[in-house]
Amino acid sequence: MKRWPLLFLLISLCLQLRAQDLDILIKGAYLIDAKNGIRDSMDVGVLAGKIARVAPQIASGDAKKVIDASGLILSPGLIDLHTHLFVGSQARTFADGFSSVSPDNFSFRSGITTMVDAGTSGWRNFETFKKNVIDASQTRVLAFLNIAGTGMSGNPDQENLLDMDPEKAFETLLQYPDILVGIKIGHFTGPEWTPFENALQAAEMANKPLLVECHLPQYTLAQQLEKMRPGDILTHSFEEIEERMPIVDEQGMLRSFVKAAYDRGILFDVGHGGAGFWFSQAIPAVQQGLTPHSFGTDLHRFSMNSGMKNMLNVMSKFINIGMEVNDVIERASWQAAQAIKRTDLGHLSEGAVADLTLLKLHEGEFGFIDAGANKIEGKYKLETELTMKGGKIVYDLNGLAAKKYTY
């Protein structure tokens, strides 16, 4: 009989250990998870780097650390579909150069857990990019491979037709299928269709999307969209540069061939950059039903200090010109993941990697700037409160997860 108290003690200890089966519990946030159709206040529990539980109520005693997220938005980790990250020592280039930026410097503070490099490297120098940047970054870095062998290395190298080898590009895609999400064509000024056709060939062989960065002045936008397949991505979608034919005409009307491409499944990415986003294009496009599928920033050394700022600033612009907050966040997470065929990302399903972002929607008086230094005023602005990557807190603006220091 004397063994019963000891047995009860052991059972009690086991129950306590079992009760605290979560590493982190986030309570009371408004959860936006497009894949699972959730737009509601929910609790989310994290264990061993994965989403362990999602429920309307999870007891605080079930977790080692509890974060009170009342009044905040809980989103899957955001995905920036257009960045330039191949930072290196070359002074005047993007490929291995100063014009690119280091991903960890800009990702987590903007709620981003996955950055996609937009073809800064090609098949000749991708392994350098992988070794020096991708493997060294805490941010998940994926990439489109440039059809130009040396990527965005400046002229004349990046316009060398002989170096735009679809077979070599395809071989590189096969070698790194978990990192390389597609092929990119852009920054070509010649009259030949060879770069576009070779890029499309490599993308078709790999069954991956083609990213079209419309710096192709010899090809009309109509011609480019006609060649693109459903699931291919046009970036700089709201650019207003006449030789590249904006998507909205002089009368403010969405061009009929643009609407037709949108309806047949061509994806439109923002690609804000330093010159790629104009209110004169975005506002009438949104009003006429063409909303972006993703919010690529075109992050690089110049754009981050101009009108673009960061991805949340880009998303906030679209909220203030008429898109719903829920819709904007869903496109910045789950739709972006689907666009690059990485459906393991962009959602908070139980068992998924615990990449998540806590956002605050501020209400006040804010100004937003486009590529032409035009300004609109808006009432809403998103800001990151906390970012988690693989179950680890990597950014915490106001110490939501920190221990309170008393003095």
Solvent accessible surface area in square Angstrom, and as a share of the most:
residue,aa,sasa,rsa
1,M,188,0.84
2,K,188,0.80
3,R,206,0.75
4,W,127,0.44
5,P,91,0.57
6,L,108,0.54
7,L,77,0.39
8,F,127,0.53
9,L,98,0.49
10,L,91,0.45
11,I,81,0.41
12,S,44,0.29
13,L,84,0.42
14,C,82,0.49
15,L,108,0.54
16,Q,111,0.49
17,L,136,0.68
18,R,186,0.68
19,A,43,0.33
20,Q,89,0.39
21,D,56,0.29
22,L,1,0.01
23,D,43,0.22
24,I,15,0.07
25,L,0,0.00
26,I,0,0.00
27,K,44,0.19
28,G,35,0.33
29,A,0,0.00
30,Y,76,0.29
31,L,0,0.00
32,I,1,0.01
33,D,0,0.00
34,A,31,0.24
35,K,95,0.40
36,N,66,0.34
37,G,66,0.64
38,I,36,0.18
39,R,116,0.42
40,D,80,0.42
41,S,63,0.41
42,M,27,0.12
43,D,3,0.02
44,V,0,0.00
45,G,0,0.00
46,V,1,0.00
47,L,75,0.37
48,A,85,0.66
49,G,19,0.19
50,K,99,0.42
51,I,1,0.01
52,A,32,0.24
53,R,80,0.29
54,V,27,0.16
55,A,26,0.20
56,P,94,0.59
57,Q,144,0.64
58,I,3,0.01
59,A,64,0.49
60,S,55,0.36
61,G,47,0.45
62,D,24,0.12
63,A,6,0.04
64,K,140,0.59
65,K,74,0.31
66,V,61,0.35
67,I,0,0.00
68,D,99,0.51
69,A,0,0.00
70,S,77,0.50
71,G,76,0.73
72,L,16,0.08
73,I,18,0.09
74,L,0,0.00
75,S,0,0.00
76,P,1,0.01
77,G,3,0.03
78,L,0,0.00
79,I,1,0.01
80,D,1,0.01
81,L,2,0.01
82,H,0,0.00
83,T,0,0.00
84,H,2,0.01
85,L,0,0.00
86,F,1,0.00
87,V,51,0.29
88,G,22,0.22
89,S,83,0.54
90,Q,90,0.40
91,A,51,0.40
92,R,216,0.79
93,T,29,0.17
94,F,45,0.19
95,A,6,0.04
96,D,39,0.20
97,G,0,0.00
98,F,104,0.43
99,S,7,0.04
100,S,3,0.02
101,V,10,0.06
102,S,41,0.26
103,P,1,0.01
104,D,55,0.28
105,N,90,0.46
106,F,52,0.22
107,S,0,0.00
108,F,14,0.06
109,R,141,0.52
110,S,3,0.02
111,G,0,0.00
112,I,3,0.02
113,T,1,0.01
114,T,1,0.01
115,M,1,0.00
116,V,0,0.00
117,D,0,0.00
118,A,0,0.00
119,G,0,0.00
120,T,0,0.00
121,S,0,0.00
122,G,0,0.00
123,W,47,0.17
124,R,144,0.52
125,N,29,0.15
126,F,0,0.00
127,E,96,0.43
128,T,55,0.32
129,F,0,0.00
130,K,45,0.19
131,K,152,0.65
132,N,80,0.41
133,V,7,0.04
134,I,17,0.09
135,D,88,0.46
136,A,79,0.61
137,S,26,0.17
138,Q,83,0.37
139,T,3,0.02
140,R,46,0.17
141,V,5,0.03
142,L,5,0.02
143,A,0,0.00
144,F,0,0.00
145,L,0,0.00
146,N,7,0.04
147,I,1,0.00
148,A,3,0.02
149,G,0,0.00
150,T,33,0.19
151,G,0,0.00
152,M,8,0.04
153,S,29,0.19
154,G,26,0.25
155,N,104,0.53
156,P,107,0.67
157,D,76,0.39
158,Q,28,0.12
159,E,37,0.16
160,N,66,0.34
161,L,58,0.29
162,L,169,0.84
163,D,13,0.07
164,M,5,0.02
165,D,45,0.23
166,P,19,0.12
167,E,88,0.40
168,K,86,0.37
169,A,0,0.00
170,F,41,0.17
171,E,94,0.42
172,T,15,0.09
173,L,1,0.01
174,L,109,0.54
175,Q,111,0.49
176,Y,35,0.13
177,P,75,0.47
178,D,109,0.56
179,I,30,0.15
180,L,0,0.00
181,V,5,0.03
182,G,0,0.00
183,I,0,0.00
184,K,0,0.00
185,I,2,0.01
186,G,9,0.09
187,H,47,0.21
188,F,7,0.03
189,T,77,0.45
190,G,15,0.14
191,P,97,0.61
192,E,70,0.31
193,W,57,0.20
194,T,50,0.29
195,P,0,0.00
196,F,0,0.00
197,E,86,0.38
198,N,27,0.14
199,A,0,0.00
200,L,26,0.13
201,Q,75,0.33
202,A,0,0.00
203,A,0,0.00
204,E,92,0.41
205,M,70,0.31
206,A,19,0.15
207,N,107,0.55
208,K,38,0.16
209,P,6,0.04
210,L,0,0.00
211,L,1,0.00
212,V,0,0.00
213,E,3,0.01
214,C,7,0.04
215,H,34,0.15
216,L,2,0.01
217,P,48,0.30
218,Q,101,0.45
219,Y,2,0.01
220,T,58,0.34
221,L,3,0.02
222,A,34,0.26
223,Q,77,0.34
224,Q,3,0.02
225,L,5,0.02
226,E,139,0.62
227,K,73,0.31
228,M,3,0.01
229,R,62,0.23
230,P,90,0.56
231,G,29,0.28
232,D,1,0.00
233,I,1,0.00
234,L,1,0.01
235,T,0,0.00
236,H,8,0.03
237,S,3,0.02
238,F,0,0.00
239,E,8,0.04
240,E,57,0.26
241,I,39,0.20
242,E,116,0.52
243,E,110,0.49
244,R,51,0.19
245,M,61,0.27
246,P,8,0.05
247,I,3,0.02
248,V,4,0.03
249,D,36,0.19
250,E,132,0.59
251,Q,141,0.63
252,G,26,0.25
253,M,109,0.48
254,L,21,0.10
255,R,46,0.17
256,S,94,0.60
257,F,61,0.25
258,V,0,0.00
259,K,74,0.31
260,A,57,0.44
261,A,3,0.02
262,Y,37,0.14
263,D,96,0.50
264,R,101,0.37
265,G,26,0.25
266,I,0,0.00
267,L,33,0.16
268,F,0,0.00
269,D,0,0.00
270,V,0,0.00
271,G,0,0.00
272,H,1,0.00
273,G,0,0.00
274,G,34,0.33
275,A,49,0.38
276,G,1,0.01
277,F,0,0.00
278,W,54,0.19
279,F,11,0.05
280,S,59,0.38
281,Q,7,0.03
282,A,0,0.00
283,I,47,0.24
284,P,22,0.14
285,A,0,0.00
286,V,19,0.11
287,Q,136,0.60
288,Q,60,0.27
289,G,45,0.43
290,L,0,0.00
291,T,22,0.13
292,P,0,0.00
293,H,30,0.14
294,S,2,0.01
295,F,0,0.00
296,G,0,0.00
297,T,2,0.01
298,D,10,0.05
299,L,8,0.04
300,H,18,0.08
301,R,100,0.36
302,F,108,0.45
303,S,0,0.00
304,M,41,0.18
305,N,122,0.62
306,S,43,0.28
307,G,7,0.07
308,M,0,0.00
309,K,86,0.36
310,N,58,0.30
311,M,1,0.00
312,L,6,0.03
313,N,17,0.09
314,V,0,0.00
315,M,0,0.00
316,S,0,0.00
317,K,0,0.00
318,F,0,0.00
319,I,14,0.07
320,N,34,0.18
321,I,21,0.11
322,G,57,0.55
323,M,14,0.06
324,E,125,0.56
325,V,31,0.18
326,N,32,0.16
327,D,36,0.19
328,V,0,0.00
329,I,0,0.00
330,E,23,0.10
331,R,33,0.12
332,A,0,0.00
333,S,2,0.01
334,W,31,0.11
335,Q,56,0.25
336,A,0,0.00
337,A,0,0.00
338,Q,84,0.37
339,A,10,0.08
340,I,3,0.02
341,K,114,0.48
342,R,47,0.17
343,T,73,0.42
344,D,73,0.38
345,L,6,0.03
346,G,8,0.08
347,H,14,0.06
348,L,2,0.01
349,S,26,0.17
350,E,110,0.49
351,G,52,0.50
352,A,12,0.09
353,V,36,0.21
354,A,0,0.00
355,D,9,0.05
356,L,0,0.00
357,T,0,0.00
358,L,0,0.00
359,L,0,0.00
360,K,79,0.33
361,L,57,0.29
362,H,57,0.25
363,E,123,0.55
364,G,30,0.29
365,E,174,0.78
366,F,51,0.21
367,G,40,0.39
368,F,1,0.01
369,I,69,0.35
370,D,3,0.02
371,A,29,0.22
372,G,30,0.29
373,A,87,0.67
374,N,73,0.38
375,K,129,0.55
376,I,37,0.19
377,E,140,0.63
378,G,11,0.11
379,K,110,0.47
380,Y,67,0.25
381,K,74,0.31
382,L,6,0.03
383,E,67,0.30
384,T,2,0.01
385,E,11,0.05
386,L,0,0.00
387,T,0,0.00
388,M,0,0.00
389,K,38,0.16
390,G,32,0.31
391,G,16,0.15
392,K,126,0.53
393,I,44,0.22
394,V,34,0.20
395,Y,46,0.17
396,D,42,0.22
397,L,75,0.37
398,N,104,0.53
399,G,31,0.29
400,L,54,0.27
401,A,14,0.11
402,A,68,0.53
403,K,188,0.80
404,K,183,0.78
405,Y,175,0.66
406,T,107,0.62
407,Y,236,0.90
